Amino acid sequence: MIPKSGGGKKGHRNRRLLGFPSWLGRRARRILQSSDDEYDPSDVLTVAADGTGNFSTINDAINFAPNNSYDRIIIYVREGVYEENVEIPSYKTNIVLLGDGNDVTFITGNRSVRDGWTTFRSATVAVSGEGFLARDITIDNSAGPEKHQAVALRVNADFTALYRCSISGFQDTLYVHSFRQFYRECDISGTIDYIFGNAAVVFQACNIITRMPMPGQFTVITAQSRDSPDETTGISIQNCSILATVELYGNSNRFKSYLGRPWRMYSTTVYIESYIDDFINPSGWTKWSNDEGLDTLYYGEYDNYGPGSGTDSRVTWPGYHVMEYDVAYNFSVSELITGEAWLDSTAFPYDDGI
């Protein structure tokens, strides 16, 4: 699945390349910081599919980790394919999964609604433990488009961040269920509502890749589910590339593709400073059913670029906005997820503003 390349990423003046919290040991710092294999993982829990680590499955390592930890518990997942449904319960806090790269460390499952699972329980990786981090891992649901809802990653945990991960599936790939979440330089792929839920979440410098749906379907990237004006949730897609697979580009005249649709009445989603390619329908957005939510939702676009970014033919709903800078800033890391209060502890880079 190779996406057609988009435009170059824009630079930001507000980039924060982070220091490390005092509790993080020297070797653990090198693990988080390193781009190669220079670190010594001897003081972390090691998972290896070939049996050469402390554990052969990720679930075994998580079960062994202390409950309700205030310190980061670093689980190094060596190169390999891990066919398991990983559960991180609420009492397993501050779990860190570090892979060897999203091209060599894979967690894969195939649960789906069609096979009797609920959407919530279909996740290949399900995160309920606060403070979860992941880096350099692919999380996949291989059920396929014919199995309908089939989640790769579900996150219902606060202070969650993923860096250089790949999250792949078809319908309902990434369930950003609730709380504050952050995704940096990740590849996220799917067909219908493949980023969905009611978290306050920011995606930065990610490749968001729409795949080929089944005949007769259309594709939608987001389905945000805020259902009250009093909530402070929303999906913010900043400095990302909105792309499609080569297969979908070759058949884009057969399938309409959209930036989002309102799963709930106050659905809130914005695209900021992102490259949008030309497979996106000129109207940009589509309805869920009838005209529900069109005057109460908030959909916004700010300073996007690329052949699909023009706003002249966008929907004319009361809830759709071409945003000004001050409004767009409300959807930044600083404002939407209060990132400066917690992202400094992750060692992941982020841009705090616009």
C-alpha positions in Angstrom: 0.0 0.0 0.0 2.1 2.9 -1.3 0.5 6.3 -1.2 1.0 8.8 -3.9 3.3 11.5 -2.5 1.9 14.8 -1.4 3.4 18.2 -1.1 6.2 19.1 1.2 5.5 19.7 4.9 5.3 23.2 6.1 7.7 24.4 8.8 6.7 25.6 12.2 8.3 28.1 14.5 6.8 26.6 17.7 8.4 23.1 17.5 9.3 21.7 20.9 12.0 19.0 20.9 11.7 17.8 24.4 13.9 17.2 27.3 13.5 14.2 29.5 11.8 13.8 32.9 14.1 13.3 35.8 12.8 9.7 36.5 13.9 8.4 33.1 17.1 6.4 33.3 20.0 6.9 30.8 19.2 3.8 28.8 15.5 4.4 28.7 16.2 8.0 27.4 18.3 6.5 24.6 15.5 4.2 23.7 13.0 7.0 23.4 15.5 9.3 21.6 17.4 6.8 19.4 16.6 6.4 15.7 18.7 3.2 15.4 19.8 0.2 17.6 22.4 2.0 19.7 20.6 1.5 23.0 20.9 -1.4 25.5 17.4 -2.6 26.4 18.7 -4.6 29.4 16.7 -2.6 31.9 13.4 -2.9 30.1 10.9 -5.7 29.6 11.7 -7.3 26.3 9.2 -9.1 24.1 10.5 -11.3 21.3 8.4 -13.6 19.1 11.3 -16.0 18.8 11.4 -16.6 22.5 14.8 -14.8 23.1 13.3 -12.0 25.3 11.7 -11.9 28.7 8.3 -12.7 27.1 7.1 -14.1 23.8 3.8 -12.1 23.8 3.0 -8.5 24.5 0.1 -9.4 26.8 2.4 -11.5 29.0 4.6 -8.4 29.4 1.7 -6.2 30.2 0.3 -8.7 32.8 3.8 -8.8 34.4 4.1 -5.0 34.6 3.2 -3.4 38.0 -0.3 -2.1 38.5 -1.0 1.6 38.9 2.6 2.6 38.2 3.7 6.2 38.5 6.8 5.5 36.5 7.0 4.6 32.8 7.1 0.8 32.3 9.1 0.4 29.0 8.2 -2.7 27.0 10.6 -3.2 24.1 8.9 -5.2 21.3 11.4 -6.7 19.0 11.0 -7.2 15.3 8.4 -9.7 14.5 4.7 -10.3 13.9 2.6 -10.6 17.1 -0.8 -12.1 16.4 -2.7 -11.1 19.5 -5.3 -8.8 20.8 -3.5 -6.6 23.3 -5.5 -5.3 26.3 -4.0 -2.5 28.5 -6.6 -2.2 31.3 -7.1 1.0 33.4 -4.9 -0.3 36.2 -1.9 -0.7 33.9 -0.8 2.9 33.8 2.2 4.5 32.0 2.9 1.5 29.7 5.3 2.3 26.9 5.5 0.0 23.8 8.7 0.5 21.8 9.1 -1.4 18.5 12.0 -1.8 16.2 10.2 0.1 13.5 6.7 0.3 12.0 8.1 -1.7 9.0 9.3 -4.7 11.1 7.3 -4.8 14.4 3.6 -5.7 13.8 0.7 -6.3 16.2 -2.1 -7.8 14.2 -5.7 -9.1 14.9 -8.8 -9.7 12.8 -11.8 -9.2 15.1 -14.8 -7.6 13.5 -18.5 -6.7 13.9 -19.3 -9.2 11.2 -17.7 -12.0 13.2 -19.7 -11.1 16.3 -17.6 -8.6 18.2 -18.8 -5.1 19.1 -16.9 -2.2 17.6 -15.5 -1.4 21.0 -14.2 -5.0 21.6 -12.9 -5.5 18.1 -9.7 -3.6 18.7 -6.4 -5.3 18.0 -4.9 -3.0 20.7 -7.2 -1.6 23.4 -5.8 1.0 25.7 -7.6 2.0 28.9 -4.5 2.7 31.0 -3.6 6.4 31.5 -0.2 7.6 30.2 0.2 5.0 27.4 2.9 5.7 24.8 3.9 3.8 21.7 6.7 4.3 19.1 7.9 2.5 16.0 5.1 -0.2 15.9 2.4 -1.1 13.4 -1.0 -1.9 14.8 -3.2 -3.7 12.2 -6.7 -5.1 11.9 -6.6 -7.5 9.0 -10.4 -8.4 8.9 -10.8 -6.6 5.5 -13.4 -4.3 4.2 -16.1 -7.0 3.8 -16.1 -7.5 7.6 -17.3 -3.8 8.2 -16.4 -2.3 11.6 -13.0 -3.7 12.6 -10.8 -1.5 14.9 -7.1 -1.6 14.9 -6.5 0.7 17.9 -8.9 1.9 20.5 -7.8 4.5 23.1 -10.0 5.5 26.0 -7.2 6.7 28.2 -5.9 10.2 29.1 -2.4 11.5 28.3 -1.8 9.0 25.4 0.7 9.7 22.6 2.0 7.7 19.6 5.1 8.5 17.6 6.1 7.0 14.2 3.5 4.2 14.4 1.3 2.8 11.6 -2.3 2.1 12.3 -4.0 0.2 9.5 -7.4 -1.2 8.8 -10.5 -0.5 6.7 -13.7 0.6 8.4 -13.3 2.2 11.9 -9.5 1.8 12.0 -8.7 4.2 14.8 -11.2 4.6 17.7 -10.1 7.8 19.5 -12.7 7.0 22.1 -12.1 9.6 24.8 -9.7 11.8 26.8 -6.6 13.6 25.5 -4.6 12.0 22.8 -1.7 12.9 20.4 -0.3 11.3 17.3 2.9 12.4 15.6 4.4 11.2 12.3 2.1 8.2 12.2 0.6 6.5 9.1 -3.2 6.0 9.5 -5.1 4.1 6.8 -8.7 3.0 6.2 -11.9 3.4 4.2 -14.9 4.5 6.2 -15.0 6.6 9.4 -11.5 5.4 10.0 -10.6 8.1 12.6 -13.7 8.2 14.9 -14.7 8.8 18.5 -15.0 11.6 21.0 -11.5 12.3 22.2 -9.7 15.6 22.2 -7.0 14.6 19.8 -4.3 16.2 17.7 -2.6 14.6 14.7 0.6 16.3 13.6 2.8 15.5 10.6 0.9 12.2 9.9 0.1 10.5 6.6 -3.6 9.9 6.5 -4.2 7.4 3.8 -7.6 6.5 2.3 -7.9 2.9 0.9 -10.1 1.4 -1.7 -13.6 0.6 -0.3 -16.0 -2.1 -1.5 -18.1 -1.5 -4.6 -20.9 1.0 -4.0 -19.3 2.5 -0.9 -17.8 6.0 -0.4 -14.9 6.8 1.9 -14.9 9.1 4.9 -11.8 10.0 7.0 -13.4 11.2 10.2 -16.5 10.6 12.2 -16.2 12.7 15.4 -18.9 12.0 18.0 -19.2 15.0 20.3 -22.8 15.1 21.5 -23.0 18.1 23.8 -22.0 21.8 23.3 -20.5 21.6 26.8 -17.8 19.2 25.8 -14.3 20.2 24.8 -13.5 17.4 22.4 -12.7 17.3 18.7 -10.3 16.0 16.1 -7.6 18.4 14.9 -5.5 17.3 11.9 -2.5 19.6 11.6 0.3 19.7 9.1 -0.7 16.2 7.8 -0.8 14.8 4.3 -4.3 13.6 3.2 -3.5 10.9 0.6 -5.0 7.8 -1.0 -3.5 4.5 -2.1 -2.4 4.1 -5.7 -5.4 1.7 -6.1 -7.9 4.3 -5.0 -6.2 7.1 -7.1 -6.7 4.8 -10.1 -10.4 4.4 -9.4 -11.2 7.8 -7.8 -13.9 8.5 -10.5 -15.8 5.5 -9.1 -15.7 6.5 -5.4 -16.4 9.7 -3.6 -14.1 10.6 -0.7 -14.7 13.0 2.1 -12.9 14.7 5.0 -15.6 13.8 7.6 -19.2 13.3 8.6 -21.1 14.0 11.8 -21.5 10.8 13.9 -23.2 13.0 16.6 -24.9 16.4 16.7 -21.9 18.4 17.8 -19.3 16.7 15.8 -16.1 18.8 15.7 -13.3 18.3 13.3 -10.7 20.7 11.7 -7.9 20.4 9.1 -5.1 22.9 9.7 -2.0 23.6 7.5 -2.4 20.2 5.8 -1.8 18.9 2.3 -5.1 17.7 0.8 -4.8 15.7 -2.4 -7.3 15.8 -5.3 -9.2 12.5 -4.5 -11.3 14.4 -1.9 -14.6 15.5 -3.3 -14.8 19.3 -3.8 -17.7 19.5 -1.3 -15.3 18.2 1.3 -17.7 16.9 3.9 -20.8 14.7 3.8 -23.9 14.0 5.9 -24.5 11.2 8.4 -28.3 11.0 7.9 -30.8 13.6 6.7 -29.7 17.0 7.9 -28.9 16.1 11.5 -26.2 18.2 13.1 -25.5 20.4 10.1 -26.2 23.6 12.1 -24.7 22.4 15.4 -21.5 20.6 14.3 -18.2 22.5 13.8 -16.1 21.6 10.8 -13.3 23.9 9.9 -10.4 24.4 7.5 -7.4 26.7 7.9 -4.5 27.3 5.5 -4.5 24.0 3.9 -2.8 23.4 0.5 -2.8 21.0 -2.4 -5.2 20.2 -5.2 -8.0 19.1 -2.9 -7.8 22.0 -0.5 -9.9 24.6 -2.3 -12.9 25.8 -0.3 -15.0 27.5 -3.0 -17.1 24.4 -3.6 -17.3 23.2 0.0 -20.6 22.5 1.8 -22.7 25.5 2.8 -23.8 24.1 6.2 -24.1 26.6 9.1 -21.6 24.5 11.0 -18.9 24.6 8.3 -16.2 27.3 8.6 -13.1 28.6 6.7 -11.3 29.5 9.9 -9.3 32.6 10.9 -6.0 32.1 12.7 -7.4 32.9 16.2 -10.1 30.3 15.8 -7.7 27.7 14.4 -5.4 28.2 17.3 -8.1 26.9 19.6 -7.4 23.5 18.0 -3.7 23.5 18.6 -1.8 21.2 21.0 -1.7 24.0 23.6 -5.4 24.7 23.6 -7.2 21.5 22.6 -5.3 18.9 24.6 -3.3 21.2 27.1 -0.2 19.5 25.7 2.4 21.5 27.5 1.1 20.1 30.8 1.9 16.5 29.8 3.6 16.0 26.4 7.0 17.1 27.9 7.2 13.8 29.7 6.9 11.7 26.6 10.2 12.7 24.8 8.1 12.9 21.6 8.4 16.1 19.5 5.4 18.3 19.0 4.4 21.7 17.8 2.5 23.6 20.5 0.8 26.2 18.3 0.2 26.9 14.7 
